[in-house]
Amino acid sequence: MPGTVSGGKKAAAKNKELYGDDFYRKIGQVGGKKSKGGGFAANPTLAALSGKLGGMRKNQDPNRKQVAEMKKVAKQIAALKKETRHEEAHTN
């Protein structure tokens, strides 16, 4: 049955049967080799700004007094992402 622990165990057993015992190690290697080291771990400033924006949206008052501040933070995030993409393009 899909979405259950027993179904997951059956699927894992079938994958190992069809593709070998090291199936999950192989697909993990593929993902690791394709990784470019991105994400929040590579850019803590982006992580902080994104968390700030998410918190502001979550705690936003009904009168939407924080809209201007939220737009400011969103612009900072966009600029940081653009700068990061620009740097990546020139380092590869």
SULLIN-V429353 format. One record per pair of residues at least 24 apart in sequence whose C-alpha atoms are under 8 Angstrom apart, sorted by the first residue. I is the first residue (numbers start at 1). GAP is how many residues later the second one is. If there is no record, write none. Layout:
i: {I;I}
gap: {GAP;GAP}
This chain:
i: {46;46;46;49;49;49;50}
gap: {31;34;35;24;27;28;27}
